[in-house]
């Protein structure tokens, strides 16, 4: 591939990162309008539709059985847990905290790769992991500083949402490692999005008596369509970028997603996070980069 084509593919991958950075803010905004469960079902249904139109659905026989069953279950669990965690946040500022917990997944992915994929590593891995964890604790501690009692009170305010966010980070780290091992270049993301949407709609029907009738407005519909389309574009763009572009550059750029996500969410939700929040975000990014660097052994 020539240099110009590779550069275009790399730029396409970076666009995917920018699109993903809008997800936390949009998920929260839609949850405020439609409710946590219904908004998640609508978002993933829209994304599934756009993905099927752009990528189509491959035959089931084309996929590894382990990738299809276990990878699919992990994918559905992650997307559902993250969407519900953001939707169940008691406030917009809390949704930013939950988003940062989710961004522990890059560091956890590297750590899990040590056992799942026999990844080689250097000593930089461990301070990187500690730094990322310190960043999340800094975010949760807030401007009052970190203390175990303060952290516990913060989590106790909404334990289900915080647990879902943490589970999402762990599950996505598992998904990344296991699909790398089992997928063998296959990509069932369209099918996984359809199954995620189906799972969420089953939950909506089960909870139907407790879910108010949705009132679609021009603004909410536009947000829903944008998120559905941006998600479909992001997955397609990322797939093209990592296959045809500069993988090293894209991997490095992806670790700055927490900063971009926090910035985009703050602007969209009209929030002004304090110094402690941004300090924690930077620690998460620095820790993730150290973890990644700790696996780049020649």
N, C-alpha and C positions, 0 to 999 in steps of 0.2 A: 504494500500500500504506500502511495506517495505521501509526502509530508503534509501537503494541504488537506488531503482527505483525513489523515490522522488527526490533524488539528481541529477539523470540523467535528469529528467524532468525539474528541475530548471536550469541545465546547458543548456538544449535545449532552454529554454526561454531567457537566457542570450545571446546565439548565435543569436537569433532573433534581440535583441537590437543592437548587433554589426553589423549585416547585414543592419538594417535600418539606421545606422550611415553613411553608404556609399552613401545614396540616393542623397543628395544635390550635392555632387561633381560629381557624375555620370550624374545626370540630366543636370547639367551645361555643362559638357563635350560633351554630346550627342546633346544638343541644339546648341552648337557652330558648330557642324558638319552638322546636319540635319535641323536646324531652330527650334524655340520654339514649334510650333504647330505640325509639322510632327514628331519631336522627341518624344513628349508626346504620340502621337497616336501609334508610334512604340513600345515605352516602355510598355504601358498598354496592347497592343495587345499581346506582348510576355509574359507578366506576366499572362494575362488571359489564354493563351494557357497552360502554365505550371501549373497553378492552376486547370484548368479543367482536365488535365491529372493526377494530383496527388490527387485531392479531388472530382472531378466530379461536376455535377450540380444537386442540389436537385430539387424536384418537387415544383412548385410555391405554390401548395396547402399546402405545409408543413410549410409555413411562415405566420406570422401575417401580415395582410394587411397593417396596419400602419407602421410596420417595413419595409416591402417591398417597399412601395411607398415613405414615408417620409425619412426613413433611406437610401434608395437607392438614392434619390435625393440629400441628404446631402453628402453621400459618393462620388458621381460623382462630385458634386460641389467642394468638398475639393481637391480631387486628381487633378482635372483639374486646379483649381486656383493655387495650389502649383507648379505644373509642369510649368505652363505658367509664374508664377512669377519668378521662377529661370531662365527660358529660356529667359525672357525679360530683365533680368539684363543687364545694360550697361557695366559691367565689372565683372570679376571673384570675386573681392573683394566685390562688391555690392551683388553678389549672396549669400555670407556668411552672410551679414547683413539681407537679406530677409529670410534666413534660421532661423536666431535667432528670427525674428518677429514671424515666424511660431511656434516656441517653447514656445510661450505664452500659447499654448493650455492646458498644464497640470494645470496651475493656473486657467485659465478660466473654465476648466472642474469642478474643485472643487467649484468655486464660483457659477456656474450655478446649481450645484447639490443642493445648498441650497433651490432653488425654485422648480426645476423640480422633484427632488427625496426626498425632505424634509430632506436633509443631516444635521445631527447635527454637530456643530462646536464649536471651542473655539476662543478666541481673537487672537491666533497666525495666523489665516487665513488672517486678514487684513494687518498686516505688511509683510506677505509673498507675498501677491499680489502686494503691493507697491514696494517691493524689486525686484520682477520679472520685473515690468514695468520700474523701475530704471535701471535694467540691459540692457533692450532693448534700452532705451534712451542713455545709456552710449555707447553702440555699435554704434548707429546712430550718436552720437556726435563726435566720432573719437578721435584722439590724441590731437585735438585742444580744447577739453573740451566741456561740454554741454552748449548750449545757444539756446533759442527759435528760433532766427534768423538763426543760423547755422543748426538747425534741419529742419527748414522749407525749407531752400535752398537744403538740402540733399534730402528731400522727393520730392521737385519740380523737381529735376533732372530726376526722373522716377516715377511719381505719380501712374501710372497704376500698375506697379509691386509692389510697396509698399502697395497699397490698396488691391491687390490680396492676398498678403502674410498675411495681417491682417485679411481679410475675411476668409482665409483658417484656421487660428487659431480659429476664432469664430465658424465657421461651424463645425470643428472637435470636439470642446468642446460640441457643441449641439448634434452631432452624438453620442458621447460617452455616454452622459446622456440619450438620448432618446432610444437608442438601449438597454441600460441596463434595461430600464423600459419596453420596448415593445418586445424585441427579445425573451425572455424567453428561453435562451440557444440555440436559433437557430443561424446559421451562414451562411449568404448568400454572403460571400465575393467573391466567384468565379463568381456568377451572377453579382455582383456589378462591378467587374473588367471588365467583358464582356460588360456591359452597358456603362462603362466609355470609353472603347476603341471605341465602336460604336459611342458615342457622339463626341469623338475627330475626328474620321474619317469623320463624317458628316461636322464638321467644316473645315477639310482639303479639302474636296470636294468643299465646299462653297468658300474657299480661294484659290482654285487650281491655278488660273491664276497668283497669286502673290507668289506661292511657287516654288522654283527651283527644278528641277529633282534631287532626292536623289542619291548621289554617295556613294555606300557602299564600304568601305575598310575593310581590315582584322581587323584593330584596332577597328574601329567603330562597326563592326559586333560583335566582341568579347565583347566589352563593353555593347552592347545592349543585348546580350544573358546572360551575367553575371547579369545585372540589372534585367532582366526578371526572371531569375532563383532565384536570391537572394531574390527578393520580394516575390515570391511564397513560398520559403523556410521559410522566416521570418514570414509570416502570419501563415503558418502551425505550425512552431516551437513555436510561441507565444501561439497559441491556445492550444497546448499540454502542454506547460509550466504552464499556468495559471490554467489548469484543474487538472494536476497531481503533480505539483511542489509546492515550497514554495512561495505562492502568495505575502506575505509580503516582502520577499527578492526581488522578481521580480519587485514589484511596486516601491520599493526604488531604485533599479538599473535603472529602466526606466527613472527616473528623471535626470540621468547623461547623457542621450542621447545628449543634446546640446553640452556638452564638447567633447564627442566622435565624433559627427558629425562635429564640427568645426575642430577638429584635423585631421580626415580622409579627409575632404574637402581641408584643407590647404595643406596636403601632396600630394593629388591627383592633385590639381590645381596649385601646386608649388607656394603657397602664403606664406607670412610671416606676419600675422596680428600683429598689434601693441599691446602695453600693454592695451590700452583702450578697445580693442575688447575682450581680454581674461578676463579682469576685468568684463566687461558686461556679458560675458558668465557665469562666476562664480556667479554673482548676480542673473541671471535667474535661475540657478540650486538651489541656496540657497533659493530663493523665492518660487520655486516650492516645495521644500522639506518642508518649513515652512507651506505652504498651505496644503500639504498632512498631516503633523503632526497635523494641526489644526482641522482635521476631525477625528483623531484617539482617540475618546472619549470612555472610558470604561463605 
